[in-house]
Amino acid sequence: MKRLDAHSQVVTAVAFSFDGNTLASSSTDSTVRLWDLKTGELRQVMIGGARETWVSCLMPTQRCWRVDDGTLLVHKQLGGHIQPVLPDSLYVADAEPGADEPLVVESLPASLELAYDKPLSFTLTIHNKGAAPIYWLNVVHTDKQNHPLVFYPPKTHLVLKPNKRMTLPVKVSGWATYEKPQSQDTTLALSITRANADPIALSIPVRTHTPVLTLQKASLVTENHQSALVITINNEGKQALSKTEFTARIDNQPLDNRVTRDLIAAGQTVNLSFSVSNNIPQNKFDENTRVFLKAIKIQHPIHEWDFEPQPIELPTFLWYGYVLLSVLVVVLGIVLYYLRLYRHPLVQTLSTDSQQLLTLPLEQLPKAKQLLQRTRRLGTVLSSIGSHLKWLDEAIDFFVSMPNKARYELLVNRLSATPQMTDNKELFDLQLSQAFPLNFPSCVVYFPNADLPAAEVIMRLPQNDINSKTTMVISLEPTPTSGFTPLRRISHQFMGGT
């Protein structure tokens, strides 16, 4: 058993060579040591230096070489620890205060435009215009926290010789918010670091492009008794949208199907068609009905859009058709009302010849009054025949609902006659004035029931009155009772005031 004791910290791994003569050990002290198993002596030490630069040292000769440029190192710290140090030539490159900067850094292109979902490759050109080499060149992203850009740095460049130029391929990518990503302008802040000198700052303007989706309209389309909601969206951004799934609902009613689009190019307008089931009451759609659309990008990177509620454009038949149909119904109703009212034979006859009202059949008086009132011609017709509304109403009541005694009193008043009361409640005596159109001074007035035939009426009349006086039978029957001479004109004279 042999104890190999040289590491200053914990040993992390060991390995044997193929011939079994050498053992390699690694430790957290940043060294790898090679041991001679036969003698237990330390043969070689490989030291990890700054930025993972390694130094190889041969212990028997105490000589070390750098891995970057092969420069022989002979410097050792107190205690025997060997550390990588800068080559002597680096100190020659240190510029005096006020001297020109030997490094020139450029970005190609000078400004970047990138898509939010994939990295963009570009190049950095670094030119050493000085007289000495520059060591350990690194490109570092200086503003990482909460920054919308991710920078992929190149490997460390160990040495850039004088008056030489190198091109470093680098990458940058952007990220956007999960909900409703937006294009944005930002700056990629880089720092070019080097050994034993101040870093150089480089700012590159970056424009990150994302899809910009807008909901333009939502239309209800009906064909062959099947309804569909067609939603039109537009990608107003400069970046295409990859595979995305869309769902929609009308107010609180979700639509059954989902619509997937593999690609929506920048500037492209697409229509999304959703079937509308019969369970959704389309007859209740109006200007207050709203459509809600949601989109989820289902390929990396995943994003989501919730659009503002949009009103539905109803089909012309469902909206304007109903309005037009309603207007046509109203117009048709007005036309029919006009034809029924203003073109009614009674209205036309009485408007042409007002005197016809005096000879109009009794049963037509109420209808004539109603029609003339609706057409606003009643006053004109009554005035032309020297009558007025009160007389017309009395004439209508006389033949419709007035008791016999009231009829008799009305006749006395309108004919300027002298009443002569009798014991018979159905017979009334009248002493007529000289202005009465017929040549007899008095008469007996009889109001029989409408349903009595002429023979029955004659049998009910007192024979003495029939033989001695003129008897006027005023029947309420619309058609004159057979056997009597119609005196329609005489019975209407009281309405005209003569």
HUTA-V947452 format. One record per backbone hydrogen bond with DSSP energy under -0.5 kcal/mol. NH is the residue of the N-H (numbers start at 1). CO is the residue of the C=O. E is the energy in kcal/mol with one decimal. If there is no record, write none. Layout:
{{NH CO E} {NH CO E}}
//
This chain:
{{4 2 -0.6} {5 3 -0.8} {6 4 -0.6} {12 26 -2.6} {13 26 -1.2} {15 24 -2.2} {17 22 -2.4} {20 17 -1.0} {23 35 -1.9} {24 15 -3.3} {25 33 -2.3} {26 13 -2.7} {27 31 -1.5} {28 10 -2.2} {30 27 -1.0} {32 46 -2.5} {33 25 -2.6} {34 44 -2.8} {35 23 -3.1} {36 41 -3.0} {37 21 -2.5} {37 35 -0.7} {40 36 -3.1} {43 34 -2.6} {43 41 -0.7} {44 34 -1.2} {45 57 -2.0} {46 32 -3.1} {47 45 -0.6} {47 55 -2.6} {48 30 -3.5} {49 47 -0.6} {49 53 -3.6} {52 49 -1.2} {53 50 -1.4} {55 47 -2.3} {56 65 -2.4} {57 45 -2.7} {57 55 -0.5} {58 63 -2.7} {59 43 -2.3} {59 57 -0.7} {60 43 -0.6} {62 58 -1.6} {63 58 -1.3} {64 73 -1.5} {65 56 -2.5} {66 71 -1.9} {67 54 -1.9} {70 66 -0.7} {73 64 -3.3} {77 81 -2.7} {80 77 -1.6} {83 81 -0.5} {90 87 -1.6} {91 87 -0.6} {91 88 -0.7} {92 88 -0.6} {93 89 -0.8} {93 90 -0.8} {94 90 -0.5} {94 91 -0.6} {99 96 -2.1} {104 127 -2.0} {106 125 -2.3} {108 123 -2.6} {109 107 -0.5} {112 205 -2.9} {114 207 -2.2} {116 209 -1.9} {118 115 -1.0} {120 172 -3.4} {122 170 -2.3} {123 108 -2.0} {124 168 -2.3} {125 106 -2.7} {126 124 -0.5} {126 166 -2.7} {127 104 -2.6} {128 164 -3.0} {129 102 -3.7} {129 127 -0.9} {134 160 -1.9} {136 158 -2.3} {137 157 -3.1} {138 193 -2.1} {140 138 -0.5} {140 191 -2.7} {142 140 -0.7} {142 189 -2.0} {143 189 -0.6} {147 144 -1.5} {150 173 -3.4} {152 171 -2.9} {153 151 -0.8} {157 137 -2.6} {158 156 -0.7} {160 134 -2.5} {161 159 -0.5} {163 128 -1.5} {163 130 -0.6} {164 128 -0.5} {164 161 -1.3} {166 126 -2.6} {168 124 -3.3} {168 166 -0.5} {169 167 -0.6} {170 122 -2.8} {171 152 -1.1} {172 120 -1.9} {173 150 -2.4} {174 115 -0.6} {175 148 -2.1} {180 178 -0.5} {180 304 -3.6} {184 208 -1.7} {186 206 -2.9} {188 204 -2.9} {189 187 -0.8} {190 188 -0.7} {190 202 -3.3} {191 140 -2.4} {192 200 -3.1} {193 138 -2.4} {193 191 -0.8} {194 197 -0.6} {195 135 -2.3} {197 194 -1.0} {200 192 -2.2} {202 190 -2.7} {204 188 -2.2} {206 186 -2.9} {207 112 -2.6} {208 184 -2.9} {208 206 -0.6} {209 114 -2.9} {209 207 -0.6} {213 211 -0.5} {214 234 -2.1} {216 214 -0.7} {216 232 -2.6} {217 232 -1.2} {218 311 -0.6} {219 230 -2.9} {220 313 -2.3} {221 219 -0.6} {221 228 -3.0} {223 226 -2.7} {226 223 -1.6} {227 276 -0.6} {228 221 -2.7} {229 274 -3.6} {230 219 -3.1} {230 228 -0.6} {231 229 -0.6} {231 272 -3.0} {232 217 -2.7} {233 231 -0.5} {233 270 -2.4} {234 214 -2.2} {235 268 -2.5} {236 212 -3.0} {236 234 -1.0} {239 210 -0.6} {241 264 -2.7} {242 240 -0.5} {243 262 -0.5} {244 261 -2.4} {245 296 -2.8} {246 259 -3.3} {247 294 -2.5} {249 292 -1.9} {250 253 -2.8} {251 249 -0.6} {251 290 -2.2} {253 250 -2.9} {254 252 -0.7} {255 248 -2.4} {259 246 -2.2} {261 244 -2.6} {264 241 -2.4} {267 235 -2.6} {268 265 -2.0} {270 233 -2.3} {272 231 -3.2} {273 271 -0.5} {274 229 -2.8} {274 272 -0.6} {276 227 -2.2} {277 275 -0.6} {280 277 -1.4} {281 279 -0.6} {282 280 -1.2} {284 281 -1.3} {285 282 -1.7} {289 286 -1.6} {291 310 -3.0} {292 249 -2.8} {294 247 -2.6} {295 305 -2.6} {296 245 -2.5} {297 303 -2.7} {298 243 -1.6} {298 296 -0.6} {299 243 -0.7} {304 178 -2.5} {305 295 -2.9} {307 293 -2.2} {307 305 -0.5} {310 291 -2.3} {312 289 -1.0} {313 218 -3.2} {314 312 -0.9} {319 315 -2.3} {321 316 -3.4} {323 319 -1.9} {324 320 -3.1} {325 321 -2.9} {326 322 -2.4} {327 323 -2.4} {328 324 -2.6} {329 325 -2.4} {330 326 -2.4} {331 327 -2.9} {332 328 -3.0} {333 329 -2.6} {334 330 -2.5} {335 331 -2.7} {336 332 -2.9} {337 333 -2.7} {338 334 -2.8} {339 335 -3.0} {340 336 -2.8} {341 337 -2.4} {342 338 -1.7} {343 338 -1.3} {344 341 -0.9} {348 344 -2.5} {349 345 -2.8} {350 346 -2.7} {351 347 -2.1} {352 348 -1.6} {353 349 -2.9} {356 353 -1.4} {357 354 -1.9} {358 355 -1.4} {359 355 -0.6} {360 357 -0.7} {364 361 -1.7} {365 362 -1.4} {368 364 -2.7} {369 365 -2.7} {370 366 -2.4} {371 367 -2.7} {372 368 -2.6} {373 369 -2.1} {374 370 -2.2} {375 371 -2.0} {376 373 -1.0} {377 372 -2.9} {378 372 -1.3} {381 377 -2.2} {382 378 -2.6} {383 379 -2.3} {384 380 -1.8} {385 381 -0.9} {385 382 -0.6} {386 383 -1.3} {387 382 -3.0} {392 388 -1.8} {393 389 -2.6} {394 390 -2.2} {395 391 -2.3} {396 392 -2.3} {397 393 -2.6} {398 394 -2.3} {399 395 -1.3} {400 396 -0.6} {400 397 -0.7} {401 397 -1.4} {402 397 -2.4} {407 403 -2.3} {408 404 -2.7} {409 405 -2.5} {410 406 -2.1} {411 407 -2.5} {412 408 -2.5} {413 409 -2.0} {414 410 -2.8} {415 411 -2.8} {417 412 -1.7} {418 431 -2.7} {419 417 -0.5} {420 429 -1.5} {428 445 -2.3} {429 420 -1.4} {430 443 -2.7} {431 418 -2.4} {432 430 -0.8} {432 441 -2.4} {433 415 -0.6} {436 433 -1.5} {440 438 -1.6} {443 430 -2.0} {444 470 -3.1} {445 428 -3.9} {446 472 -2.6} {447 426 -1.1} {448 446 -0.7} {452 449 -1.5} {457 453 -2.0} {458 454 -2.3} {459 455 -1.9} {460 456 -1.4} {461 457 -0.9} {461 458 -0.6} {466 462 -1.9} {467 463 -2.1} {468 464 -2.2} {469 465 -2.5} {472 444 -4.2} {472 470 -0.5} {473 471 -0.6} {474 446 -2.7} {474 472 -0.7} {475 473 -0.8} {484 481 -1.7} {486 484 -0.5} {491 487 -2.6} {492 488 -1.2} {492 489 -0.5} {493 489 -0.5} {493 490 -1.1} {495 492 -1.3} {496 492 -0.8} {496 493 -0.7} {497 493 -0.7} {498 493 -1.6}}
//
